[in-house]
Amino acid sequence: MFRVFIVDDEPFIIEGLYDIIDWAEAGLEIVGHASNGQKALDALKETSVDILLTDISMPVMNGLDLIREARMVHPGLLFIVLSGFDEFSYLKEGMMLGIENYLLKPINIKELKATLHNTVEKLNTFKETRLVQAYSKQILKDNTLHRWLTHQIAPLEFYERAELLGINLDCAYMAAAVLRTDSDASEAFDAISSRVESYDWMTSFFDLDGDIVLLAAMDDADRGRQELTGLLQQLQAWMPERRLRITIGSVEHLPEQAGQSYAAAKKAQEYFWIYPELQLIDYHDIAIREGNPKANFSMIDWPAYAKLIVAKDQANLCQLIQSDLKRIQSMPGITPQDFQDIALEMVIHFKMELKAIRHTEEPDVYNHAFQQIRSADTLEDLEKAILEMAETTVSLLISDVRSPIVQQVLKYIQQSYAEELSLKMLGAHYNIHPVYLGQLFHKEINESFTEYINRYRIEKAKELLKTTNSKVLVIAKDVGYWEVGYFYKQFKKYVGISPTDYRGLL
């Protein structure tokens, strides 16, 4: 649990903040509050705090002065500003001081929750390596760009901040590159950022997975891709002591489709499991290979596989694998290389599916599967490797040990996901304190109750979009969303596109 301190000279604001957020569910606890900056500073000297929510306009000491002083007391403290003033000067000064977000009163609860969620994620991911940098402009830039590329921020809000953050959007296209290293990522980021800062068409940031991301703006797609590739190759040559695994995403139109390039670059990182000898992989080359009708992974109905994996149905999963391989084998023109490509792609999907469920990596399991497939001499060897991988994946899920109460909650969600669900209601149902239940759920599932509910409902919505002709409004209610606008926002958050666009792709 991370610790929060609230500062505001209006008592009803403080009382409201206590009530409008389920702090335990968010992985947070309020450890104190104060009515002005000086009282807050005195309390901070005696209290361990991770996040400070502060008003700007207060008597004795205002919020901006408090941030300056508090940083000397707690160098790793993160700040969220609340203000009744939509003043550019305040926002600019707050940004220079290194705030996570600048929220206007009356507070938008959804934006506050999103800001708290991203701040907690940042604390979890970079607590050891990046808290010392929390005062920098880069933190706000990381937060804004990650939310933009994962469709968590409104376009107008992003455009207002893009110029302040030095993000070049005055071009027709953009391509994302993801750089991953086994060494100190923070040091690598500093070195790479200083190297590319002279290029006004480049923007660098850290995402929440700890990957270094470079965004390249361009007016000509082909020439821009070539220039980006050349620059990335120079970076590799300039940093021979670091093993940089670099992927380049698709070139997409600005600003609507930039997130697709980022998603493509992230996906391409998985191909280093297949081609460990490479240092740079271009998603464009992968897309061309995937477009080959003889080796197209779309021959595999992956949602059917995913359903069996989640159900831990090993027998039917293995039967489906054998059936698909037999079907593919009977197609004219299929070569051994085609089989191997499809098998390797299946390994990637198994790996990603397990990570999505358990939120943990199992590199040794999938390294072994890759090696088996790359060294297979016959179709029988390939089939054996895939079946072993499927059995291992299901076994890992079965081996998960959860407390009886969490198992009951998960079962309740599966049966009643369309109803109104909350920790308070479930706590009363199972006679357990909702705060403790939220902590236990997060500990065992590795995500908050709210995140799990939303993810589960969106998966159900995807199934209904695919298998029924029901209107989106009806589907939203069928999976538990009575506010269609919120359903659209959550769907885009977890799927990347709107429900309507998703149905159009089916």
C-alpha positions in Angstrom: 0.0 0.0 0.0 1.3 3.4 -1.0 0.7 6.3 1.4 -1.2 9.5 0.5 -1.4 12.9 2.2 -4.1 15.5 1.3 -3.7 19.2 1.6 -6.6 21.7 1.0 -8.0 24.6 2.9 -11.6 23.6 2.2 -12.7 20.9 4.7 -15.5 19.6 2.4 -12.9 18.9 -0.3 -10.8 16.8 2.1 -14.0 15.0 3.3 -15.1 14.4 -0.3 -11.7 12.9 -1.2 -11.9 10.4 1.6 -15.3 9.2 0.3 -15.3 9.4 -3.5 -12.3 7.0 -3.9 -12.0 3.4 -2.7 -8.4 4.0 -1.6 -7.7 0.4 -0.5 -8.9 -0.9 -3.9 -6.5 1.5 -5.6 -3.6 0.2 -3.5 -3.4 3.4 -1.4 -4.1 4.6 2.1 -4.6 8.2 3.4 -2.1 8.8 6.2 -3.1 12.4 7.0 -4.4 15.8 5.8 -3.8 19.4 6.5 -5.5 22.8 5.8 -2.4 24.6 4.5 1.0 24.1 3.2 2.9 24.9 6.4 0.9 22.4 8.5 1.4 19.8 5.7 5.1 20.4 5.6 5.4 20.0 9.4 3.4 16.7 9.2 5.5 15.4 6.3 8.7 15.8 8.4 7.2 13.2 10.8 5.3 11.0 8.3 6.3 8.6 5.5 4.4 9.6 2.3 4.5 8.5 -1.3 1.9 10.7 -3.0 0.8 14.3 -2.1 -2.5 15.7 -3.3 -2.4 19.4 -2.8 -4.4 22.5 -3.6 -2.5 25.5 -5.0 -4.3 28.5 -3.4 -4.0 28.2 0.4 -3.1 30.5 3.3 0.3 30.6 5.0 2.0 28.5 2.3 0.6 27.8 -1.2 0.7 24.4 -3.0 3.6 25.2 -5.3 5.8 26.4 -2.4 4.8 23.3 -0.5 6.0 21.1 -3.4 9.4 22.8 -3.4 9.8 22.3 0.3 8.4 18.8 0.5 10.7 17.6 -2.2 13.6 18.4 0.1 12.0 16.3 2.9 11.0 13.4 0.6 13.0 13.4 -2.6 10.9 10.5 -4.0 7.5 12.1 -3.3 5.0 12.3 -6.2 2.6 15.2 -6.5 -0.9 15.6 -7.9 -2.2 19.2 -8.0 -5.8 20.2 -7.4 -6.7 23.8 -8.4 -9.7 26.0 -8.9 -7.7 28.1 -11.3 -7.3 27.2 -15.0 -4.2 29.3 -15.2 -1.4 28.5 -17.7 1.2 29.9 -15.4 0.2 27.5 -12.6 0.3 24.5 -15.0 3.7 25.6 -16.4 5.2 26.1 -13.0 3.7 22.8 -11.7 5.1 20.9 -14.7 8.6 22.4 -14.1 8.3 21.2 -10.5 7.5 17.6 -11.7 3.9 16.9 -11.0 1.9 13.8 -12.1 -1.2 15.8 -13.1 -2.9 19.1 -12.8 -6.7 18.6 -12.0 -9.2 21.3 -12.0 -12.0 21.7 -9.4 -14.7 20.5 -9.3 -12.7 17.2 -9.5 -13.4 14.9 -12.4 -13.5 11.5 -10.5 -12.7 9.4 -13.5 -9.6 11.6 -14.3 -8.5 11.5 -10.6 -8.9 7.7 -10.6 -6.9 7.4 -13.8 -4.2 9.6 -12.4 -4.0 7.7 -9.2 -3.9 4.4 -11.1 -1.0 5.6 -13.3 0.9 7.0 -10.3 0.6 3.7 -8.4 1.8 1.8 -11.5 4.7 4.1 -11.8 5.6 3.6 -8.1 5.3 -0.1 -8.5 7.4 -0.3 -11.6 10.1 2.3 -11.0 10.3 2.6 -7.2 13.9 1.4 -7.1 15.3 3.1 -10.2 13.3 6.2 -10.9 12.0 7.8 -7.7 15.1 10.0 -7.8 13.9 11.4 -11.1 10.4 12.1 -9.9 11.1 15.9 -9.9 11.8 16.0 -13.6 9.6 17.0 -16.5 10.0 13.5 -17.9 7.7 12.0 -15.4 4.7 14.1 -16.6 5.8 13.4 -20.2 5.9 9.6 -19.6 2.4 9.7 -18.0 0.9 11.8 -20.8 2.4 9.8 -23.7 1.6 6.4 -22.2 -2.1 7.5 -21.7 -2.2 8.9 -25.2 -0.8 5.8 -26.9 -3.1 3.5 -24.8 -6.2 5.6 -25.4 -6.6 6.8 -21.8 -6.6 10.5 -22.5 -8.9 12.8 -24.4 -7.4 14.3 -27.6 -8.1 17.8 -26.4 -6.3 17.3 -23.1 -3.4 15.7 -24.9 -3.0 18.5 -27.5 -3.0 21.1 -24.7 0.0 19.4 -23.1 1.8 18.2 -26.2 3.4 21.6 -27.0 4.5 22.1 -23.3 6.1 18.7 -23.3 8.0 19.2 -26.6 6.0 16.6 -28.6 6.1 17.2 -32.3 2.7 16.5 -33.9 3.1 18.8 -36.9 3.6 15.9 -39.3 1.5 13.5 -41.3 2.8 10.2 -39.8 4.4 8.7 -36.8 6.3 5.5 -36.0 7.1 4.1 -32.6 10.3 2.2 -31.7 10.6 0.2 -28.5 14.1 -0.4 -27.0 14.6 -3.0 -24.3 17.9 -3.8 -22.5 19.0 -6.3 -19.9 21.2 -3.7 -18.2 20.2 -0.6 -16.2 17.2 0.8 -18.2 17.3 4.1 -16.5 21.0 4.7 -17.5 20.3 3.6 -21.0 17.3 5.9 -21.2 19.4 8.9 -20.1 22.1 8.1 -22.6 19.6 7.5 -25.5 17.5 10.6 -24.7 20.6 12.8 -24.7 21.7 11.3 -28.0 18.4 12.0 -29.8 17.4 15.3 -28.2 18.9 17.3 -31.1 16.5 15.7 -33.5 13.3 17.7 -33.3 11.3 14.9 -35.0 12.1 12.5 -32.1 10.4 12.2 -28.7 11.6 9.7 -26.0 9.8 8.4 -22.9 9.6 5.4 -20.5 6.5 3.3 -20.6 5.0 1.5 -17.6 6.7 -1.8 -18.6 10.1 -0.2 -18.2 10.7 -0.1 -22.0 12.3 2.9 -23.7 10.1 4.3 -26.4 11.1 6.6 -29.3 8.4 8.4 -31.3 9.4 9.6 -34.7 7.3 12.1 -36.5 7.6 12.2 -40.3 5.9 13.7 -43.4 7.1 11.0 -45.9 6.4 7.5 -44.6 9.1 5.6 -46.6 11.9 8.2 -46.1 11.0 8.7 -42.5 11.1 4.9 -41.8 14.6 4.8 -43.4 15.8 7.7 -41.3 14.4 6.2 -38.1 16.1 2.8 -38.9 19.4 4.5 -39.6 19.3 6.4 -36.3 18.4 3.3 -34.4 21.3 1.4 -36.0 23.6 4.3 -35.0 22.4 4.0 -31.4 23.3 0.3 -31.4 26.7 1.0 -32.7 27.2 3.8 -30.2 26.3 1.6 -27.3 28.0 -1.7 -28.0 28.3 -2.5 -24.3 24.5 -2.6 -23.9 22.5 -5.3 -25.7 19.7 -3.2 -27.1 16.7 -5.2 -28.5 15.0 -2.7 -30.8 11.7 -3.0 -32.6 10.1 -0.6 -35.0 6.3 -0.4 -35.3 4.1 0.4 -38.3 4.0 3.9 -39.8 0.6 5.3 -38.9 -1.3 8.6 -39.5 -1.1 11.2 -36.9 -2.8 11.7 -34.5 -5.5 9.1 -34.4 -3.5 6.0 -35.2 -0.2 6.6 -33.3 -1.3 4.0 -30.7 -1.4 1.3 -33.3 2.3 1.9 -34.1 3.2 1.6 -30.4 1.2 -1.6 -30.1 2.9 -3.1 -33.1 6.4 -2.2 -31.8 5.5 -3.8 -28.4 4.2 -7.0 -30.2 7.3 -7.2 -32.3 9.5 -7.5 -29.2 8.0 -11.0 -28.7 9.8 -12.0 -31.9 13.2 -11.9 -30.2 12.1 -15.2 -28.6 12.0 -16.6 -32.1 15.1 -14.8 -33.5 17.4 -14.2 -30.5 20.3 -13.6 -32.9 18.8 -10.4 -34.2 19.2 -6.9 -32.6 16.6 -5.0 -34.6 13.2 -6.2 -35.8 10.9 -4.2 -38.1 7.2 -4.9 -37.7 6.8 -4.1 -41.4 8.8 -7.2 -42.2 6.7 -9.3 -39.8 3.5 -7.9 -41.4 4.7 -8.9 -44.8 5.4 -12.4 -43.6 2.1 -12.6 -41.8 0.4 -11.5 -45.1 1.7 -14.6 -46.9 -1.4 -16.7 -47.2 0.5 -20.0 -46.8 1.8 -18.9 -43.3 -1.0 -16.7 -42.1 -1.6 -17.2 -38.4 -5.3 -16.3 -39.1 -5.7 -20.0 -40.0 -5.7 -20.4 -36.2 -8.9 -19.4 -34.3 -7.0 -18.1 -31.3 -10.1 -16.9 -29.3 -11.1 -20.6 -29.3 -7.7 -21.5 -27.8 -7.8 -18.7 -25.3 -11.2 -19.9 -24.1 -9.9 -23.4 -23.5 -6.8 -22.0 -21.7 -8.9 -19.9 -19.3 -11.1 -23.0 -18.7 -8.0 -25.1 -18.1 -9.5 -27.6 -20.5 -6.3 -29.5 -21.5 -8.0 -32.4 -23.3 -10.0 -30.2 -25.7 -7.1 -27.8 -26.1 -4.8 -30.6 -27.3 -7.5 -32.0 -29.5 -7.9 -28.6 -31.2 -4.2 -28.3 -31.8 -4.1 -31.7 -33.4 -7.1 -30.9 -35.6 -5.7 -27.6 -36.7 -2.3 -29.1 -37.6 -4.0 -31.8 -39.6 -6.2 -29.3 -41.4 -3.2 -27.1 -42.3 -1.2 -30.0 -43.4 -3.9 -30.9 -46.0 -3.7 -27.4 -47.6 -1.9 -27.3 -51.0 1.5 -25.6 -51.1 2.2 -25.7 -47.4 5.9 -26.1 -46.6 7.8 -27.2 -43.5 8.9 -23.5 -43.0 5.2 -22.5 -43.0 4.5 -25.0 -40.3 7.4 -23.8 -38.2 6.3 -20.1 -38.6 2.8 -20.9 -37.4 4.1 -23.0 -34.5 6.4 -20.2 -33.4 3.6 -17.8 -33.5 1.5 -20.1 -31.4 4.2 -20.1 -28.8 4.1 -16.3 -28.7 0.3 -16.4 -28.2 0.5 -19.0 -25.5 3.1 -16.9 -23.7 1.1 -13.7 -24.0 -2.1 -15.5 -22.9 -0.5 -16.8 -19.7 1.0 -13.4 -18.9 -2.4 -11.8 -19.3 -3.9 -14.2 -16.9 -1.2 -14.6 -14.3 0.7 -11.3 -14.9 4.0 -13.1 -14.5 6.6 -14.3 -17.0 7.7 -17.9 -17.5 10.7 -17.5 -19.8 12.3 -20.9 -19.3 9.1 -22.7 -20.3 8.8 -20.8 -23.6 12.5 -20.7 -24.3 12.4 -24.5 -24.3 9.4 -24.6 -26.6 11.1 -22.3 -29.1 14.2 -24.4 -29.1 12.2 -27.6 -29.7 10.3 -26.0 -32.6 13.4 -24.5 -34.2 15.2 -27.9 -34.1 12.2 -30.0 -35.1 12.8 -32.2 -38.2 9.3 -33.5 -38.7 5.7 -32.5 -38.3 5.4 -35.0 -35.5 8.2 -33.2 -33.6 6.5 -29.9 -34.1 3.2 -31.3 -32.9 4.8 -32.8 -29.8 6.5 -29.5 -28.9 3.2 -27.6 -29.2 1.2 -30.1 -27.2 3.8 -30.1 -24.4 3.7 -26.3 -24.3 -0.1 -26.4 -24.1 -0.1 -29.0 -21.3 2.6 -26.9 -19.4 0.5 -23.7 -19.8 -2.6 -25.3 -18.4 -0.6 -27.0 -15.6 0.8 -23.6 -14.5 -2.7 -22.2 -14.3 -4.0 -25.3 -12.4 -1.1 -25.0 -9.9 -2.2 -21.5 -8.9 -3.1 -21.6 -5.3 -5.7 -19.1 -4.1 -7.5 -18.7 -0.8 -11.0 -20.0 -0.6 -12.5 -16.6 -0.3 -10.8 -15.3 -3.5 -11.9 -18.4 -5.3 -15.5 -17.8 -4.2 -15.3 -14.1 -5.3 -13.9 -15.2 -8.8 -16.7 -17.7 -9.1 -19.3 -15.1 -8.1 -17.9 -12.7 -10.7 -18.1 -15.3 -13.4 -21.8 -16.0 -12.6 -22.9 -12.4 -11.8 -20.6 -10.1 -13.8 -23.6 -8.3 -15.4 -24.9 -7.2 -12.0 -23.6 -4.3 -9.9 -20.5 -5.6 -8.1 -18.4 -3.9 -5.4 -16.0 -4.9 -2.6 -18.4 -3.5 -0.1 -21.2 -5.7 -1.4 -19.0 -8.8 -1.7 -17.5 -8.1 1.7 -21.0 -8.1 3.3 -21.9 -11.2 1.3 -18.9 -13.2 2.5 -18.7 -11.6 6.0 -15.3 -10.0 5.4 -14.1 -6.4 5.6 -14.1 -4.9 2.1 -10.7 -3.2 2.6 -9.1 -6.6 3.6 -10.9 -8.3 0.7 -9.5 -5.8 -1.7 -6.0 -6.2 -0.4 -6.3 -10.0 -0.5 -7.7 -9.9 -4.1 -5.0 -7.7 -5.3 -2.3 -9.8 -3.7 -3.5 -13.1 -5.2 -4.7 -11.9 -8.6 -2.0 -9.2 -9.1 -4.5 -6.5 -10.2 -7.2 -4.6 -8.4 -10.8 -5.8 -8.1 -11.9 -3.0 -10.4 -9.3 -3.8 -13.1 -10.3 -7.5 -13.0 -14.0 -6.7 -13.3 -13.5 -4.4 -16.2 -11.2 -6.8 -18.0 -13.6 -9.7 -17.5 -16.6 -7.7 -18.7 -14.8 -6.5 -21.8 -13.8 -10.1 -22.7 -17.5 -11.0 -22.4 -18.5 -8.0 -24.5 -16.0 -9.1 -27.2 -17.6 -12.5 -27.3 -21.1 -11.0 -27.7 -19.9 -8.6 -30.4 -18.5 -11.6 -32.3 -21.4 -14.0 -31.8 -24.6 -11.8 -31.8 -26.1 -9.0 -33.7 -27.2 -7.1 -30.5 -26.7 -3.4 -30.4 -23.7 -2.0 -28.6 -25.9 -0.4 -26.0 -27.6 -3.7 -25.3 -24.3 -5.5 -25.0 -22.9 -2.9 -22.6 -25.9 -3.5 -20.3 -25.6 -7.3 -20.7 -22.0 -7.3 -19.4 -22.7 -4.9 -16.5 -22.2 -1.3 -17.9 -25.2 0.9 -17.6 -23.4 4.0 -18.8 -22.5 3.4 -22.5 -19.9 6.2 -22.5 -18.0 4.5 -19.7 -18.3 1.1 -21.6 -16.8 2.7 -24.7 -13.9 4.1 -22.7 -13.1 0.8 -21.0 -13.4 -1.1 -24.2 -10.9 1.2 -25.9 -8.6 0.9 -22.9 -8.4 -2.9 -23.0 -8.9 -3.6 -26.7 -7.4 -0.5 -28.3 -10.4 0.3 -30.6 -14.1 1.1 -30.1 -16.7 -1.7 -29.9 -18.1 -0.6 -33.2 -14.7 -0.7 -34.9 -14.0 -4.1 -33.3 -17.2 -5.6 -34.7 -16.3 -4.1 -38.1 -13.1 -6.1 -38.1 -14.8 -9.5 -37.5 
